[in-house]
Amino acid sequence: MKTFKEYLAEKEEKLYTHYSHSSGLTHLSGDMSGSAIKGEDQTRLAETKDPRIKKRVYFYPPVSSGLPRPEQGLGVHMYHAYLENMHDTTNPSPEADRITQKAKEHVANGEHPENAYESAVLDSGFHGYHTGTMSVVLNRDVKVKYAGSSLGKKFADQVEGTKERKKSVFDGTPNSEDRHTSSTSMTGKQSVFWSQHKAHLQKSVPSMKIENGRLSVHKDHLSDLKNELAKYPEHPF
């Protein structure tokens, strides 16, 4: 039987990274969520009726070179895991539609939309979800391999001497196909918003779609998209 280390070696290009203040762990406990930094998720999770989504472990997706850059306040100890049975929020699919419908039921019962979405992911049999910029494993501990310290290592998004401005879909020039495309993958909030409202948005703005985790719209419909999103004062785009 293969050891966990041998198993991960075969999955090298698909390893997800977690940063911790503790070294030498073999499992990451979902019950420890929020112990490193108190993110805005903790506020909404305090209101949920579903204890399953309070147990959660965050990971950064694989990058082409270097290491994913951690948020300020996370530890320097790195752990790798191969995540299976995860819902990909960036790709339209029959599963995505079913999750959206289940999420609406939770919202009708008084849940915060993001909490409702995460409950629906679990209801649909997934272990968690990918957004393109992060992955969240819900209601379980995760077996990991310790990968050492990040001190002195180069992060993948580090560009020495420069600061690249991140463009949204609403600025910059159209590409060769006359489409405006955001320069970064959707955040968790954007993915949840898209899952909940994509049917309406695509009906009003037919050229709107997600390509490789990024929002894209034809230049002739950019104003239409702005007008539609304006109907949602707190939209995340």
N, C-alpha and C positions, 0 to 999 in steps of 0.2 A: 504494500500500500504506500502511495506517495505521501510524503510529509507535506505539511501546509506550505513550507518554504519552497519545496519542489513544485507544488501546485501553482503558487504565485509566479514562479519563474516562467512558467509556460504562458502566463497571462500578462507579461511585462508591459506591453503597450496599452493595456486597458486597466492599469492599476490606478486607484483613486487614493488621494492623500488626505490625511487628517493631521492637524497640529495639536500637540498637547503639552501641558506643563510637566507631565510625568513620563519617565522612561521605563523601558522594559515590560510594557504591558503585552498581554496576548489577546485580550478582548477589550473592546470599548463599550462601556455601559451606556445605554440610552437614558438611564436614570440620572446621569451626570450632566445632562444638557443644561447649558446656561451657567455652569460653574466657572468657566474661563472668562467669558465676557457676557454681559447682560444685553443682548440684542433686543430689537423691537419685537421680535417674535414672542418674547417672554410675556409681554403685556397681553397680547391676544390669546396666548395659550392659557393664561390665568383664568380666562372667561369660558373656556371650552367645557362642554359636557362629556367629552370623549377622552378618557384618561390615556387611551392608546397613543394619541399624537403628542402627548407630553414626553413620552419616551422616544428620544430621537438622537441620531448621530449625524453630524455634517461632514461631508467630504468635498474636496476640490477635484474636478475632473482632470484626466491626463492632459498634458500640454506637450507641444512638439519638441521643446528643448528646455533645459533648466528645470525649475520647480515652480509650481503655482504659488503666487504671492499670498501669504496669509493676511487676514485682517489684523489690525493693530490690537494687541492684547492677548493674542493666542500664543501658545508655548512654542518652543524651538524643537521639540521632539516630534519626529515625523513617523507616521504609521501608514502602511499600504494595505489596501484591501481590494479584492475583486468583487464587485457588487453584481448580484444576479437578481432576476425577477424585479427589475425596476421599471417604472413607467416613464417613458420619454415624453415630456410635455411639449417638446419642440416639434414633434411630428404628428400631423393629423392622422387619426386612426379610428377604427370602430371602438376600440377600448377608450379612447379619449372622449368620444361622444357619450359612452355609457357612464364614465366617471362624472362628466358634467351633469348628467341627469340625476345621478345619485347625490351630487353636491347640492343641487337645487332642493332636494328633499331635506337635507340637513339645514340649509338656510331657512327653509320654511318652518323648521323647528326651533329657530332662534340662534343658530350658529353663525359666527363670523364667517364671511365668505371664504377666507383662506383656511380656517379651521375645517369648514365644511368640505373643501376640496381635498384636504389631507385625509379626512375620515373616509371620503369616497374612494380614494386611492387604496386604502386598506380594505374597504368593503369589496373592492374589485379583485382582491387576491394578490396585490402587489406588495413588495416589502418596502417600497418607498418610491421616490421619483427623481428624475434628472431634469434640470432646467437649462442646461448649457453652460451655466457659470457655477453651479453647485449641485450637489446630490444630497438628498436627505433620506436616511434609513429610519423607518418608523417602527415603534413597538417591538424592538428587538435589540439585543447586543450584537456586536459585529466582531468576528474573528479577524485579527490583523497581524501583520509582521512589522516589527520595529525596524525603522529605516535610518536611525541615527539622528544627529542634530542638523538643523538647517543653518547653524551659525557659519558664516563665511561662504555659503553657497550662493550661486547666482539664480535669481528668479526669472522665469520665462518672460515676464512683461517688463523687465528692467531694461531701459534703453539709456545708456550712460550719456550724460550731457544734454539730453533732450527730454521734452515732455510732450507726448503726443496727445492732442486734443481728441477726445472721444466724440464722434458725431452721432447725432440721432438721425432718425429717418427724415426729420424735418429740415435738416440743413445739409450743405454740400450739393454737389451736382449729380444729375442722373448718370447712371452707367451706360455702357454701350447698348443696352436693351431699353434705354429710356426709363429705368426704374430707380427710384430712391430707395436705398437700403441702409439700415442702421449699421454702425461699424462694430458693434459688440453684440453678443448673444443676449437673449432676453433674460431679465432677472426673474427671481421667483415670483414677485408680485405681478410682473408683466405676463408671465406664463399663466398664472391663475386668472388674471383679467381676460386674456385671450381665450382661455378655455370656456369661460363663462359667457362671453359676448361675441365670439367669432361668427356665429350664425347670423346675427344682426349686422355686424360690421361687414361681412363678406357680401351680404345681400345689398347693402347700401354702397359698398366700395368693392366691386367684383375683382379688381386687380390686387386687392390686399391679400398677402399670404406670408407664410413663414418659410424662409429658405435657409437651410443649415443653421437653424436656431435664431435667425435674424429677421426682423420685420422688413417687408418689402412692399412697395406700391408703385404703380405706374405714375409717371410725372403728371399726366393729365388728371389724375384722381387724387393728388396730394391735398388739394384744398377740400375736396369732399371728405377725406379722412379726418382732416383737422376739424371740420364742422361736426362730424359724427362723434369724435372723441370729446368735443366740447360739451356734449350732452351728459358727460360723466365728469363732474368737476374734479374728482379725485383720481382720475385715470393716471396710470403710472408711465405713460409714454411721453 
